[in-house]
Amino acid sequence: MRAVRQHAYDAPLVVEEVPAPVVGIGESLILMTYGAVNPLDVWISLGSVGAAGPLPRTPGCEGVGTTDDGQRVAFRGAGLGIVRDGAWAEQVAVPDVALAAIPEGCSDQEAAALGIPGVTALDCLDLTEVGKGTTVLVLGASGGVSTIAMQLAKTRGARVIAQTSSSERVGQISRFAHEVVVADAATLEEEVRLLAPEGIDVVVDPLAGAFAAPCVRLLAAGGRLVLYGASAGSEFSFAPQEMYRKNARVIGYSGLPVAPAATARSQEALFALVAAGTLEVVIADELSFDDANIAISRIRENSVGGKLLLKP
């Protein structure tokens, strides 16, 4: 079968013929329809995920396909693409606990685009207790996680303020947020204060770096900032009194420690929202396995504006 393979970190991926996977006890053989492309896949390809297993390895932490009895399923986690061969292959052996059923009304493309970003958005909102009356600031609002987080927050009755550094993306983002600010780290606090002088209850942050300090200053009393990425810089600092004087919290989130069964249930909840017409998935492009390096480059260059999918 054909599969995308990584033989060295920070090196081009190759497509080659490999043996079909051996299916173990408690696993199913999935005939792949789509493999999703995520920033996590990029970090793994660069060798920056320390827990990654030996090479060569098939990338892809999540995807969608069919079981041998024709059931449409999605999956993510369970070490796929990190410590074992992942989703960018024609066939994948997947632990049964990681399988999420896809209902009618949710397409394969939508399901493939919802795994990592959808579950991340859902978990971040749960961790920060977003509900009716919450004012939420979503950074990097054109990203996959942010697009879903904005929609989920609105369905919970929250007010959503979105940040982007590109005026060209305001139109797309405006569909999902109540207000949009175009700002970099230096202007973020001033721009957001104009809209929310009383402060922000929850910040959903994939950027960190220079954005962290103004976000902490923007927090209202009891405010929560959840970090799930560091695309603007892995180091940051802020005055401690900005936290303790407001009883504010900074929370870290990663989906890697979450149990596969819990992730699968979260995926099914998201699929149900898509089927009901209350959650929209933005898909940027569908590419072939032969274009895997192009997909990686587009994410590294931040030039996507939606989800990238790979087809066998």
C-alpha positions, 0 to 999 in steps of 0.5 A, a space after each residue: 500500500 502507499 503511505 507518506 513516510 518520514 525518514 528524518 526530522 526536518 527533512 522532506 516526506 516521501 511517498 512509498 510502498 509499505 506493507 499493510 499494517 498488522 492489526 493487533 488485539 483490540 484494533 481495527 483496520 481502517 481503509 482511509 478516506 482522509 488524513 487531516 493535517 495539523 500544526 502538531 504534525 508539523 511539530 512532529 516532522 521537525 522533531 520538536 515533540 520529545 515523546 515521538 517514537 523511532 523513524 521511519 514512521 507514517 505521519 498523521 495524528 488523525 483521520 477518517 475512513 471505513 471499517 471492514 463492515 463499511 462503518 464510517 469512523 474518525 480517529 485521533 490520538 492513541 499515539 498515531 503518527 507519534 509513536 506508531 504509524 499514523 493516518 497518512 496511508 491507505 490503511 491504518 491499524 487503529 485501537 478500537 477505543 479511539 474510533 468515533 462513529 460519524 453520523 448521517 449529516 456529517 460528511 467525511 471531510 467535516 469529520 476529518 477536519 474536527 478531530 484535533 481542532 474541535 476537541 481542543 476547542 471544546 476542552 479549552 472552553 470546558 476548562 475555562 468554564 465558558 458559559 452564558 454572559 462570559 466575554 471571550 477573547 480568541 487569539 489567532 482567530 482564523 486558525 482551525 481551533 479558534 474558528 470552532 472555539 468561537 462558534 462553540 462559545 457563541 452557542 453557550 451564550 458567550 460574547 466573542 471578541 476575535 483577534 487577527 493580525 491580518 485585515 484580509 481575514 476579518 470578513 471570514 472571522 466576522 461570521 463567527 465572532 461578535 467583534 473583530 480586532 486587527 492587532 499585533 501584540 503591541 496594540 492588542 490591549 488598547 484595541 480590546 479595551 475599546 470593546 471591553 473596558 471592564 476586562 476579559 473573562 476568558 482568553 483562548 490563546 494559541 500564540 503566547 510569546 509577546 501576546 501573553 502579557 497584554 492578555 494577562 493584563 486584560 483579564 477581569 477579576 477571576 479571569 482565565 487564560 488557556 494556552 494551547 500553543 506558542 506560535 508567537 514564541 515559547 517564552 513569555 513573562 508578566 507581572 505576578 500581581 496582574 494575576 494574584 490581585 485579580 484571582 486570575 488563572 493561566 491554564 495549559 492544555 494539550 490533547 496528548 494526555 487525554 484518553 483516546 476514549 474520551 477524545 472519541 466521545 468528544 468527537 461524536 458530540 462535535 459531529 452531532 453539532 455539525 449534523 444539526 447545522 449548528 457548527 460549521 467546519 472551514 476546509 481550506 483544501 484537499 490535497 493528495 498524499 504526494 502533496 504532503 510536503 506542500 501541506 506542511 509548508 503551508 501550515 509553517 507559513 501560516 497561509 492556510 485559513 482553514 483545514 487541510 486534508 490529505 487524500 490517498 
